[in-house]
Amino acid sequence: MDHDSYPDAYIRGILNTVKSIAMVGISLKESRPSYFAFKYLLERGYNMIPVNPGQAGKEILGRKVFARLTDIPEPVDMVDVFRASQYAVPIVEEALKLQPRPRVIWMQLGVRNDAAAARAEAAGVKVVMNRCPKIEYGRLSSEIGWMGVNSRTLTSQKAKLLGGGVQRMSLDRATFAGGATKAAARAQKQEAEGQE
């Protein structure tokens, strides 16, 4: 895997299939990026599991904090590493002891450790480095575009509002060169069927 550039399909595939995410290095402070990313992903329906030895036994957003990955009593699909790059190898080694193993090791923005990535990939685990799942979710679901940031996706279809609060959209928005997204095509088909 080229860890300098990830295809959208690779990132989308991960975010569409993982259900539980253990965030290693979560902070209790609401102003910290780890807290905000945790909250965002929790609101998008992921089962978020906080891991921080200094906060073990406390709660973050109603979720019990665990000291170590191996303390988590349920399967974890993805480990989100919110620690400095030098801590990635021990975190990956601990993650690989879990049964079943997580399917993904995701290292946050600014976190890159090629040795940790090689160790995980040798064990059959997908790896993403120097990316934020919150940002990638927002970009691929077009939430960022809906909030006024250029998403490079043009459509005349207004996104459907799902109720109050933050707009939540699907990640199933694969764009084809010179064409509409799958979601836009489905919306056009549904609209056409409704007008008959």
HUUR-V34548 format. One record per residue. N is the residue number from 0. NEAR is the number of other ideal C-beta (glycine too) atoms within 10 Angstrom. Layout:
<<N:NEAR> <N:NEAR>>
//
This chain:
<<0:13> <1:7> <2:16> <3:8> <4:7> <5:18> <6:10> <7:14> <8:10> <9:14> <10:19> <11:20> <12:14> <13:21> <14:22> <15:12> <16:12> <17:21> <18:11> <19:15> <20:23> <21:25> <22:29> <23:25> <24:19> <25:24> <26:19> <27:16> <28:10> <29:10> <30:7> <31:14> <32:15> <33:21> <34:19> <35:15> <36:23> <37:25> <38:15> <39:19> <40:22> <41:18> <42:13> <43:19> <44:9> <45:21> <46:16> <47:23> <48:26> <49:26> <50:27> <51:21> <52:12> <53:9> <54:16> <55:14> <56:8> <57:12> <58:11> <59:22> <60:14> <61:7> <62:16> <63:14> <64:20> <65:20> <66:14> <67:15> <68:21> <69:12> <70:13> <71:18> <72:7> <73:8> <74:14> <75:23> <76:18> <77:26> <78:28> <79:31> <80:25> <81:26> <82:17> <83:12> <84:18> <85:10> <86:16> <87:25> <88:16> <89:11> <90:25> <91:26> <92:14> <93:15> <94:25> <95:19> <96:10> <97:15> <98:7> <99:8> <100:17> <101:25> <102:16> <103:22> <104:28> <105:25> <106:27> <107:26> <108:14> <109:13> <110:23> <111:16> <112:22> <113:12> <114:11> <115:25> <116:22> <117:14> <118:19> <119:26> <120:15> <121:9> <122:14> <123:9> <124:19> <125:19> <126:22> <127:24> <128:23> <129:14> <130:18> <131:23> <132:24> <133:20> <134:14> <135:20> <136:22> <137:20> <138:21> <139:24> <140:23> <141:24> <142:21> <143:16> <144:19> <145:16> <146:11> <147:7> <148:11> <149:7> <150:19> <151:8> <152:15> <153:10> <154:18> <155:7> <156:14> <157:8> <158:18> <159:10> <160:9> <161:10> <162:7> <163:6> <164:7> <165:12> <166:15> <167:14> <168:19> <169:15> <170:21> <171:13> <172:21> <173:12> <174:19> <175:9> <176:4> <177:5> <178:9> <179:18> <180:19> <181:14> <182:22> <183:19> <184:14> <185:14> <186:17> <187:14> <188:10> <189:10> <190:10> <191:9> <192:8> <193:7> <194:6> <195:4>>
//
